[in-house]
Amino acid sequence: MAKLRTYVHVKDEQGQDHAFGPDDVVPEWAQVLITNPKAWLEPPSASRLTEPAPVSAVKKAPAKRAAPRRKVGGSAVSDG
């Protein structure tokens, strides 16, 4: 069983912060995110760990860009 040596902070899929310490049971999703080997007293087995699921399966639409501005009318010099 994986056991931490020190306290770590990780963010879940929704961006929420979570803190885990030596006395906590670290869920698998967090074990994947804790990549510093010095944080572990007893590291998790590599066979149990998988890549975290993507944050969202829905792709964001690209940002819309404003159309280029066009000059209006004729010359800016008046006959006055």
N, C-alpha and C positions, 0 to 999 in steps of 0.2 A: 504494500500500500504506500502511496506517495505521501511524503511528509516534508513540510517546509522547515527550513532552518531559521527564516526571518519573516517579517511581514512584507507582503506585496500588495499592490493595487492594480486591478485590471478593469477594463470596461467590457460590458456585455454587448450583445448585438444591438440593443437599443441605446447604447451610449451611457448606461448607468454605471457608476463607479462601484466596485466591490473591493473590500479589503479581506485578506486571508492571512492567518498567522500559523505558528507552529501547532496550536491546539485545534485548528479547524480542519474539517474534512473538505478537501478541495475538489469541486465538481470537475468532471472531465473537460467541459468546455473551457474552464479556467486553466486547467493543466496544460492545455495546448497553447494558451497564450503566454504562459510563464516560461520564457525561453532562456533565462539566465540560469546556468547550471549551479551557480553558487547560492541560489535561493533555496535549493533543495537539500535537505538532510538525507532524504531517501528519494531519489528521482522516480517519476512514474515510468512504468514499462513502456518502451517505444511501440510495442505492438498494439497497445490499447489506445494510443493517441492517433488521432486523425486530424486532417486539416479542418479548421472551423468552417461551418456552413457560411455561405455568403450572407451579408447583412440583409440584402433584399434581392429577391429574384426579379423584381420589376426594375427595368432600366429607366433612369431619369431621362426626360426629354432634353435635348440640347438647348442651351440658352438662346433665346431669340436675339438677333442683332437688329439694330435700327437700320432702316434703309439709308443709303448715303444722301446727304443733303444736296439739293440742286439749286443753282442760282436762279433767282426769279427776275424776270423782266430784262430790260436792256442795260444800258450803261448807267453808272452811278453819277455821272456828271450832268448837271442841269443847265439849261440855257438862261439862267436868270440873273 
